[in-house]
Amino acid sequence: MSEKVAVLGAGICGLVASWTLARAGIECVVISASAGETEQSSGAWDVEPWTQALLPSATPPELAEFLSDLGLFRLASAKLQMVVASSSGVLRGAGGVGSGILDLSSYAGKNVGVAEVGRDDFDARWLARSFSEQHWAQQTGTRFVVAPLMGAYETAEANLPLAVFSHLLENEERSLSVTRSLERLRLTHPDLAVVLGGPWLGTRLHESSGTGFFASLPLPLFETLHPPEGPWGGRFERARTALLQRLTIRHEHARVVEMREDAEGVTLRLLDMSGTPFALERRYSKVIVATGGVLGGGTEIKPFAGGAQLGWSIHKPGPELSSGELGGWDPSLLPRGWLYDDQAAQAVRGQRVLRSAVSLLGTGTLGRAAARGRSLALRCLKQDS
Ligand SMILES: Cc1cc2nc3c(=O)[nH]c(=O)nc-3n(C[C@H](O)[C@H](O)[C@H](O)COP(=O)(O)OP(=O)(O)OC[C@H]3O[C@@H](n4cnc5c(N)ncnc54)[C@H](O)[C@@H]3O)c2cc1C
């Protein structure tokens, strides 16, 4: 028998949706084409509205439970705002931090070393000055100083591409040389409480072997936020694979190119992406569309003379989006088996398409996308009952 529900999209939205369905005993499969926005995000857990975002209570308990199952993020435990550092020299609040990312709030008032390893994209001297000048640092008396990680890396390695450089630390020998250089740093800079490096800790550190290594370091070593295309994407992918395996949810790598519905369910036409692309058809009782925004590849805007046409990257029969009808398209006319994101529907309904479509470029924050995944799954369960 085919799976009951297909969840399209394996970003945070689709992952929360499938986690919610699995816990309700609904059989589902996750289908995704390629890395989306979630893989490009920075490692901070942000929620909306921003006015409440920095309070731990801003993440609802069921999403906190999801995050604990995913094992990739840590939420603030008290009413204390977490503070994170970007690799461009900015300090900001966050609702939670991904594993490896430094939560500065635990080191308020202390001396933070900014790791100097000779990389052009991480100027420790400039960063230490920039962090020290920021409001939070001045208010809390937190000092940032250059911390040379002597001997941790070869000179020729310093400017390897970020993805390659970050994987070096997954090697046992390298872990030893970093440990030794931290040991030296502890002797030469006894006043340092922690070392802040760039996004260099590889993709495995949230897994048990990684945790063991980091727990035994002579000085705690953490990271700034990650840039797009940084190792964060790999970290998320590994955590996602482990979670889906534990839930016994299958993850299929395919691009959905078409959806059709009849009285029995929904037929998806897929292009399998795991090898030479080939088309196949699958049937499901329901489909949850968690395909993200334009940045993640799920929504597309096709320009035409004098305007633009907005739609999902999936062809669906029924009311089509055409240049003249953008304002009139009502997603509630779509077959009941397809569960769409209301926010996207609102934007498509609006007459001022380009302006309202801005919210579709990206789908907000991780917290918002996760909440949407949960609400899509709950709607699916409600339809079932
Ligand atoms: C550079 C960057 C930095 C960010 N930093 C932060 C941050 O620090 N904190 C924060 O909270 N948020 C951040 N965000 C926002 C956050 O990443 C997104 O809000 C969130 O990841 C969206 O998740 P999603 O699941 O809705 O979409 P996505 O993660 O984009 O997932 C979409 C999924 O749909 C799949 N898909 C699309 N079309 C198809 C198709 N036709 N067939 C099959 N599969 C398809 C894709 O393969 C993908 O798996 C950042 C975003 C970007 C781009």
The ligand as an SDF file (V2000), in Angstrom:
LIG
                    3D

 53 58  0  0  0  0  0  0  0  0999 V2000
   20.7250   33.0850    4.1560 C   0  0  0  0  0  0  0  0  0  0  0  0
   19.5960   32.8090    5.1220 C   0  0  0  0  0  0  0  0  0  0  0  0
   19.8400   32.9390    6.4810 C   0  0  0  0  0  0  0  0  0  0  0  0
   18.7930   32.6980    7.3800 C   0  0  0  0  0  0  0  0  0  0  0  0
   19.0580   32.7960    8.7040 N   0  0  0  0  0  0  0  0  0  0  0  0
   18.0820   32.5320    9.6090 C   0  0  0  0  0  0  0  0  0  0  0  0
   18.3410   32.6060   10.9890 C   0  0  0  0  0  0  0  0  0  0  0  0
   19.4270   32.9320   11.4310 O   0  0  0  0  0  0  0  0  0  0  0  0
   17.3370   32.3170   11.8570 N   0  0  0  0  0  0  0  0  0  0  0  0
   16.0980   31.9570   11.4130 C   0  0  0  0  0  0  0  0  0  0  0  0
   15.2300   31.6690   12.2530 O   0  0  0  0  0  0  0  0  0  0  0  0
   15.8020   31.9010   10.0960 N   0  0  0  0  0  0  0  0  0  0  0  0
   16.7610   32.1750    9.1930 C   0  0  0  0  0  0  0  0  0  0  0  0
   16.4920   32.1240    7.8430 N   0  0  0  0  0  0  0  0  0  0  0  0
   15.1100   31.8260    7.4170 C   0  0  0  0  0  0  0  0  0  0  0  0
   14.8300   30.3280    7.5270 C   0  0  0  0  0  0  0  0  0  0  0  0
   15.9360   29.6210    7.0240 O   0  0  0  0  0  0  0  0  0  0  0  0
   13.5640   29.9800    6.7390 C   0  0  0  0  0  0  0  0  0  0  0  0
   12.4820   30.7410    7.2230 O   0  0  0  0  0  0  0  0  0  0  0  0
   13.1700   28.5220    6.8780 C   0  0  0  0  0  0  0  0  0  0  0  0
   14.3010   27.6960    6.7220 O   0  0  0  0  0  0  0  0  0  0  0  0
   12.1160   28.1280    5.8440 C   0  0  0  0  0  0  0  0  0  0  0  0
   11.8810   26.7590    5.9660 O   0  0  0  0  0  0  0  0  0  0  0  0
   10.8930   26.0070    4.9640 P   0  0  0  0  0  0  0  0  0  0  0  0
   10.8590   24.5940    5.3980 O   0  0  0  0  0  0  0  0  0  0  0  0
    9.6170   26.7740    4.8760 O   0  0  0  0  0  0  0  0  0  0  0  0
   11.5630   26.1480    3.5230 O   0  0  0  0  0  0  0  0  0  0  0  0
   12.9030   25.4950    2.9320 P   0  0  0  0  0  0  0  0  0  0  0  0
   13.9030   25.2260    3.9930 O   0  0  0  0  0  0  0  0  0  0  0  0
   13.2940   26.3880    1.7960 O   0  0  0  0  0  0  0  0  0  0  0  0
   12.4250   24.0860    2.3910 O   0  0  0  0  0  0  0  0  0  0  0  0
   11.7510   23.9540    1.1600 C   0  0  0  0  0  0  0  0  0  0  0  0
   11.8120   22.4940    0.7570 C   0  0  0  0  0  0  0  0  0  0  0  0
   10.9270   22.2860   -0.3400 O   0  0  0  0  0  0  0  0  0  0  0  0
   11.5910   21.5100   -1.3090 C   0  0  0  0  0  0  0  0  0  0  0  0
   10.9740   21.7730   -2.6190 N   0  0  0  0  0  0  0  0  0  0  0  0
   10.7170   22.9650   -3.2220 C   0  0  0  0  0  0  0  0  0  0  0  0
   10.1150   22.7880   -4.4010 N   0  0  0  0  0  0  0  0  0  0  0  0
    9.9870   21.4410   -4.5560 C   0  0  0  0  0  0  0  0  0  0  0  0
    9.4350   20.5970   -5.5880 C   0  0  0  0  0  0  0  0  0  0  0  0
    8.8800   21.1030   -6.6950 N   0  0  0  0  0  0  0  0  0  0  0  0
    9.4890   19.2460   -5.4040 N   0  0  0  0  0  0  0  0  0  0  0  0
   10.0420   18.7100   -4.2770 C   0  0  0  0  0  0  0  0  0  0  0  0
   10.5520   19.4580   -3.2940 N   0  0  0  0  0  0  0  0  0  0  0  0
   10.5230   20.8010   -3.4350 C   0  0  0  0  0  0  0  0  0  0  0  0
   13.0450   21.9160   -1.2210 C   0  0  0  0  0  0  0  0  0  0  0  0
   13.8490   20.8950   -1.7870 O   0  0  0  0  0  0  0  0  0  0  0  0
   13.1860   22.0330    0.3030 C   0  0  0  0  0  0  0  0  0  0  0  0
   13.4500   20.7710    0.8940 O   0  0  0  0  0  0  0  0  0  0  0  0
   17.4970   32.3490    6.9170 C   0  0  0  0  0  0  0  0  0  0  0  0
   17.2750   32.2090    5.5390 C   0  0  0  0  0  0  0  0  0  0  0  0
   18.3100   32.4410    4.6430 C   0  0  0  0  0  0  0  0  0  0  0  0
   18.0580   32.2770    3.1770 C   0  0  0  0  0  0  0  0  0  0  0  0
  1  2  1  0
  2  3  1  0
  2 52  2  0
  3  4  2  0
  4  5  1  0
  4 50  1  0
  5  6  2  0
  6  7  1  0
  6 13  1  0
  7  8  2  0
  7  9  1  0
  9 10  1  0
 10 11  2  0
 10 12  1  0
 12 13  2  0
 13 14  1  0
 14 15  1  0
 14 50  1  0
 15 16  1  0
 16 17  1  0
 16 18  1  0
 18 19  1  0
 18 20  1  0
 20 21  1  0
 20 22  1  0
 22 23  1  0
 23 24  1  0
 24 25  2  0
 24 26  1  0
 24 27  1  0
 27 28  1  0
 28 29  2  0
 28 30  1  0
 28 31  1  0
 31 32  1  0
 32 33  1  0
 33 34  1  0
 33 48  1  0
 34 35  1  0
 35 36  1  0
 35 46  1  0
 36 37  1  0
 36 45  1  0
 37 38  2  0
 38 39  1  0
 39 40  1  0
 39 45  2  0
 40 41  1  0
 40 42  2  0
 42 43  1  0
 43 44  2  0
 44 45  1  0
 46 47  1  0
 46 48  1  0
 48 49  1  0
 50 51  2  0
 51 52  1  0
 52 53  1  0
M  END
$$$$
